[in-house]
């Protein structure tokens, strides 16, 4: 009886250890650990001074709000964004934004907008987050 008890106990422990190892999350620095994001790039152009800035964040980039950024771009409302949100009048020294996200599965999302456009809040949240660390 002790042999069967030990066998069952050993088997249960083995399953428990194996299950825990298999259930561990991917390391935080990997694309899988960041919600499947490979990169987020924002290109900002225009304005009175003719700005041209590009910011790219990857899982290995040192970016203080990377977790928040990757969380936003993996949300369903972000993935459902259209390709372009432009205001009726596109003149007068406004900034143009091109936001490109590459996901770990190879899919890409590209959205273009401009200051003064009407767009879902999540788009401008991502832009503000990327521009806040300039």
C-alpha positions as CSV (number, residue, x, y, z in Angstrom):
1,X,0.0,0.0,0.0
2,X,2.9,2.4,0.8
3,X,4.3,1.7,-2.6
4,X,1.1,2.7,-4.4
5,X,0.8,5.8,-2.2
6,X,4.4,6.9,-3.0
7,X,3.8,6.3,-6.7
8,X,0.6,8.4,-6.7
9,X,2.3,11.1,-4.7
10,X,5.4,11.1,-7.0
11,X,3.2,11.2,-10.1
12,X,1.1,14.1,-8.7
13,X,4.2,16.0,-7.9
14,X,5.7,15.4,-11.3
15,X,2.5,16.6,-13.0
16,X,2.4,19.7,-10.7
17,X,6.0,20.6,-11.5
18,X,5.6,20.0,-15.2
19,X,2.3,22.0,-15.3
20,X,3.9,24.9,-13.6
21,X,6.8,25.0,-15.9
22,X,4.6,24.8,-19.0
23,X,2.3,27.5,-17.7
24,X,5.0,30.1,-17.0
25,X,4.7,33.3,-19.0
26,X,7.2,34.2,-21.6
27,X,9.9,36.5,-20.2
28,X,8.8,40.1,-20.1
29,X,11.5,41.3,-22.6
30,X,10.2,39.1,-25.4
31,X,7.5,39.8,-27.9
32,X,5.3,37.1,-26.5
33,X,5.7,38.5,-23.0
34,X,4.6,41.9,-24.2
35,X,1.3,40.8,-25.8
36,X,2.7,39.7,-29.1
37,X,4.1,43.1,-30.2
38,X,7.3,43.2,-32.2
39,X,7.5,47.0,-32.7
40,X,5.6,50.2,-32.5
41,X,6.7,53.1,-34.7
42,X,5.4,56.7,-34.7
43,X,6.5,59.1,-37.4
44,X,5.6,62.7,-36.8
45,X,5.9,65.3,-39.5
46,X,4.7,68.9,-40.2
47,X,4.0,71.6,-37.8
48,X,5.3,75.2,-38.1
49,X,9.0,74.1,-38.0
50,X,8.6,71.2,-40.4
51,X,9.3,68.5,-37.9
52,X,10.3,65.0,-38.9
53,X,10.6,62.6,-35.9
54,X,10.5,58.9,-35.7
55,X,10.2,56.9,-32.5
56,X,10.3,53.1,-32.5
57,X,9.7,50.9,-29.4
58,X,10.5,47.2,-29.4
59,X,10.4,44.6,-26.6
60,X,14.1,45.3,-26.0
61,X,13.9,49.1,-26.2
62,X,14.4,51.1,-23.0
63,X,11.1,53.0,-22.9
64,X,9.5,53.9,-19.6
65,X,5.9,53.3,-20.6
66,X,6.5,50.2,-22.7
67,X,4.0,48.0,-20.9
68,X,1.2,50.6,-21.1
69,X,2.0,51.2,-24.8
70,X,2.0,47.5,-25.7
71,X,-1.2,47.0,-23.8
72,X,-2.9,49.7,-25.8
73,X,-1.9,48.5,-29.2
74,X,-3.0,44.9,-28.5
75,X,-6.5,46.0,-27.4
76,X,-9.4,45.1,-29.7
77,X,-10.5,48.7,-30.2
78,X,-7.0,49.6,-31.4
79,X,-6.9,46.6,-33.8
80,X,-10.3,47.7,-35.1
81,X,-9.1,51.2,-36.1
82,X,-9.4,52.3,-39.6
83,X,-6.4,53.1,-41.8
84,X,-6.9,56.8,-41.9
85,X,-8.5,59.6,-39.7
86,X,-8.1,63.1,-41.2
87,X,-9.8,66.4,-40.4
88,X,-12.0,68.1,-43.0
89,X,-9.4,70.9,-43.3
90,X,-5.8,69.6,-43.4
91,X,-4.0,72.9,-43.7
92,X,-2.2,75.2,-41.3
93,X,0.8,73.8,-39.6
94,X,-0.7,70.7,-38.0
95,X,1.2,67.6,-37.1
96,X,0.7,64.5,-39.2
97,X,1.1,61.1,-37.6
98,X,1.8,57.7,-39.1
99,X,1.6,54.9,-36.5
100,X,2.8,51.4,-37.5
101,X,2.5,48.3,-35.3
102,X,4.1,45.0,-36.1
103,X,2.8,42.1,-34.1
104,X,4.8,38.9,-33.3
105,X,2.6,36.9,-35.7
106,X,3.8,39.1,-38.5
107,X,0.5,41.1,-38.9
108,X,0.8,44.8,-39.2
109,X,-1.4,47.7,-38.4
110,X,-0.8,51.2,-39.9
111,X,-2.9,54.2,-39.1
112,X,-2.5,57.8,-40.3
113,X,-4.0,60.8,-38.7
114,X,-3.5,64.5,-38.1
115,X,-4.0,67.0,-35.3
116,X,-7.7,68.1,-35.4
117,X,-9.0,64.8,-36.7
118,X,-11.9,63.0,-35.1
119,X,-10.7,59.5,-34.2
120,X,-11.2,56.9,-31.4
121,X,-9.5,58.0,-28.2
122,X,-7.1,54.9,-28.2
123,X,-5.3,56.3,-31.3
124,X,-4.5,59.6,-29.6
125,X,-3.6,57.8,-26.3
126,X,-0.9,55.8,-28.2
127,X,0.4,58.9,-30.0
128,X,0.5,60.9,-26.8
129,X,2.3,58.1,-25.0
130,X,5.0,57.9,-27.7
131,X,5.4,61.7,-27.9
132,X,5.5,62.2,-24.1
133,X,9.1,60.9,-23.8
134,X,10.7,63.2,-26.4
